[in-house]
Amino acid sequence: MVAAEVQPTVARSAAFPGSVRTAMDLDHALVTTRAVRRRLDLERPVPRAVVLECLQLALQAPNGSNTQPWRWVIVDDPAQRAAAAAIYRAAIDDVASRPGPRLADSSSPAGQRLAASVAHLKDNLHRVPVLVVPVVRGRLDSEPLFMQASRWGSILPAVWSFMLALRARGLGSAWTTIHIRRERQMAELLGIPYDEWTQAGLFPVAYTIGTEFRPAERGRAEDVVSWNRWSGEDRSG
Ligand SMILES: Cc1cc2nc3c(=O)[nH]c(=O)nc-3n(C[C@H](O)[C@H](O)[C@H](O)COP(=O)(O)O)c2cc1C
């Protein structure tokens, strides 16, 4: 594992003036870009220029036929953030009050830690300096599967690139989708034309408290791979 910790901007890239070279190795960024909730710095402002720089890099992501069918609603106004956070909270309460899967399974210590982390974000989302809502063109609910796959594939790589760019600069985020249960309400708040654009999630953005993050527990690649032909065999246990 490469140990280099983040050293924000050290040099501009000649090939792409909007980009920066950081001291963080790409593999290191890939294995340490976590869902950050409790370590979001709620006190340190995030300049718009930093968000734009990360987004500019993210827009290099692959997308179907290079149509770039995305918009990015960036919320940094305190009142607007508070209203968006209220929708997020209400969506979590919807889930909690109904049968079905939870955001975190509290039956294990790891699940309890995750539940506490999720609860922290829920309680503090309005205090996170910037909230980003990526939006993809079209209403995907009623589209054929091919179109859905193409559209999601035309926004989600850019979102992940955005999170990596944040990480390389000492900022963090957490992928969240729970508010999509109340997508129409968020669309009304943010003025997104609901019938023409689909929201992909909501991404809190802040500097992180400390920049050291550990790789997550994940299964082994060998256990989820079949070469040349599908194997239904369960090798995970
Ligand atoms: C599609 C998707 C939806 C998610 N939705 C939420 C969410 O609504 N709220 C939240 O706090 N975390 C959410 N997460 C974050 C996951 O809980 C987190 O990625 C997972 O626990 C693994 O942690 P890691 O990303 O640090 O490895 C979501 C992640 C993904 C990929």
The ligand as an SDF file (V2000), in Angstrom:
LIG
                    3D

 31 33  0  0  0  0  0  0  0  0999 V2000
  -25.8610    3.7880   -3.8550 C   0  0  0  0  0  0  0  0  0  0  0  0
  -25.4280    4.1970   -2.4730 C   0  0  0  0  0  0  0  0  0  0  0  0
  -26.3530    4.7910   -1.6340 C   0  0  0  0  0  0  0  0  0  0  0  0
  -25.9810    5.2250   -0.3520 C   0  0  0  0  0  0  0  0  0  0  0  0
  -26.8940    5.8960    0.4080 N   0  0  0  0  0  0  0  0  0  0  0  0
  -26.4960    6.3990    1.6030 C   0  0  0  0  0  0  0  0  0  0  0  0
  -27.3730    7.2540    2.3380 C   0  0  0  0  0  0  0  0  0  0  0  0
  -28.4890    7.5610    1.9100 O   0  0  0  0  0  0  0  0  0  0  0  0
  -26.9370    7.7540    3.5260 N   0  0  0  0  0  0  0  0  0  0  0  0
  -25.6930    7.4760    4.0100 C   0  0  0  0  0  0  0  0  0  0  0  0
  -25.3480    7.9630    5.1040 O   0  0  0  0  0  0  0  0  0  0  0  0
  -24.8300    6.6690    3.3260 N   0  0  0  0  0  0  0  0  0  0  0  0
  -25.2040    6.1480    2.1290 C   0  0  0  0  0  0  0  0  0  0  0  0
  -24.3170    5.4050    1.3820 N   0  0  0  0  0  0  0  0  0  0  0  0
  -22.9350    5.1700    1.8770 C   0  0  0  0  0  0  0  0  0  0  0  0
  -22.7020    3.7040    2.2480 C   0  0  0  0  0  0  0  0  0  0  0  0
  -23.3100    3.4520    3.4970 O   0  0  0  0  0  0  0  0  0  0  0  0
  -21.1930    3.4310    2.2970 C   0  0  0  0  0  0  0  0  0  0  0  0
  -20.6570    3.6330    1.0250 O   0  0  0  0  0  0  0  0  0  0  0  0
  -20.9200    2.0140    2.7440 C   0  0  0  0  0  0  0  0  0  0  0  0
  -21.2790    1.8620    4.0990 O   0  0  0  0  0  0  0  0  0  0  0  0
  -19.4590    1.6230    2.5820 C   0  0  0  0  0  0  0  0  0  0  0  0
  -18.6360    2.5410    3.2450 O   0  0  0  0  0  0  0  0  0  0  0  0
  -17.3760    3.1410    2.4640 P   0  0  0  0  0  0  0  0  0  0  0  0
  -17.9380    3.8870    1.2760 O   0  0  0  0  0  0  0  0  0  0  0  0
  -16.7040    4.0410    3.4390 O   0  0  0  0  0  0  0  0  0  0  0  0
  -16.5450    1.9970    2.0630 O   0  0  0  0  0  0  0  0  0  0  0  0
  -24.6540    4.9840    0.1040 C   0  0  0  0  0  0  0  0  0  0  0  0
  -23.7290    4.4020   -0.7500 C   0  0  0  0  0  0  0  0  0  0  0  0
  -24.0940    4.0330   -2.0290 C   0  0  0  0  0  0  0  0  0  0  0  0
  -23.0470    3.4820   -2.9670 C   0  0  0  0  0  0  0  0  0  0  0  0
  1  2  1  0
  2  3  1  0
  2 30  2  0
  3  4  2  0
  4  5  1  0
  4 28  1  0
  5  6  2  0
  6  7  1  0
  6 13  1  0
  7  8  2  0
  7  9  1  0
  9 10  1  0
 10 11  2  0
 10 12  1  0
 12 13  2  0
 13 14  1  0
 14 15  1  0
 14 28  1  0
 15 16  1  0
 16 17  1  0
 16 18  1  0
 18 19  1  0
 18 20  1  0
 20 21  1  0
 20 22  1  0
 22 23  1  0
 23 24  1  0
 24 25  2  0
 24 26  1  0
 24 27  1  0
 28 29  2  0
 29 30  1  0
 30 31  1  0
M  END
$$$$
